[in-house]
Amino acid sequence: MLEGHVLRGLPAPCFIKIADSAYACNDTVAELSFEHAGTFQVTVEAWPYLNKEFTVENPPL
């Protein structure tokens, strides 16, 4: 579940993919942060579960 920039209820362990980068996550909660403003596609991968995609808006400051 995505709440703002926080992913909750993640299967642990999993990978969080943003663009061409993958980040290992060993917790059920992950806070997302971005260096630039824009719209980002975020994918959570945790085999054998199906991938879940989210669209995250990061507005300019």
Secondary structure as a PSIPRED ss2 file (coil, helix, strand):
# PSIPRED VFORMAT (PSIPRED V4.0)

   1 M C   1.000  0.000  0.000
   2 L E   0.000  0.000  1.000
   3 E E   0.000  0.000  1.000
   4 G C   1.000  0.000  0.000
   5 H C   1.000  0.000  0.000
   6 V E   0.000  0.000  1.000
   7 L E   0.000  0.000  1.000
   8 R E   0.000  0.000  1.000
   9 G C   1.000  0.000  0.000
  10 L C   1.000  0.000  0.000
  11 P C   1.000  0.000  0.000
  12 A C   1.000  0.000  0.000
  13 P C   1.000  0.000  0.000
  14 C E   0.000  0.000  1.000
  15 F E   0.000  0.000  1.000
  16 I E   0.000  0.000  1.000
  17 K E   0.000  0.000  1.000
  18 I E   0.000  0.000  1.000
  19 A C   1.000  0.000  0.000
  20 D C   1.000  0.000  0.000
  21 S E   0.000  0.000  1.000
  22 A E   0.000  0.000  1.000
  23 Y E   0.000  0.000  1.000
  24 A E   0.000  0.000  1.000
  25 C E   0.000  0.000  1.000
  26 N C   1.000  0.000  0.000
  27 D C   1.000  0.000  0.000
  28 T C   1.000  0.000  0.000
  29 V E   0.000  0.000  1.000
  30 A E   0.000  0.000  1.000
  31 E E   0.000  0.000  1.000
  32 L C   1.000  0.000  0.000
  33 S C   1.000  0.000  0.000
  34 F C   1.000  0.000  0.000
  35 E C   1.000  0.000  0.000
  36 H C   1.000  0.000  0.000
  37 A C   1.000  0.000  0.000
  38 G E   0.000  0.000  1.000
  39 T E   0.000  0.000  1.000
  40 F E   0.000  0.000  1.000
  41 Q E   0.000  0.000  1.000
  42 V E   0.000  0.000  1.000
  43 T E   0.000  0.000  1.000
  44 V E   0.000  0.000  1.000
  45 E E   0.000  0.000  1.000
  46 A C   1.000  0.000  0.000
  47 W C   1.000  0.000  0.000
  48 P C   1.000  0.000  0.000
  49 Y C   1.000  0.000  0.000
  50 L C   1.000  0.000  0.000
  51 N C   1.000  0.000  0.000
  52 K E   0.000  0.000  1.000
  53 E E   0.000  0.000  1.000
  54 F E   0.000  0.000  1.000
  55 T E   0.000  0.000  1.000
  56 V E   0.000  0.000  1.000
  57 E E   0.000  0.000  1.000
  58 N E   0.000  0.000  1.000
  59 P C   1.000  0.000  0.000
  60 P C   1.000  0.000  0.000
  61 L C   1.000  0.000  0.000
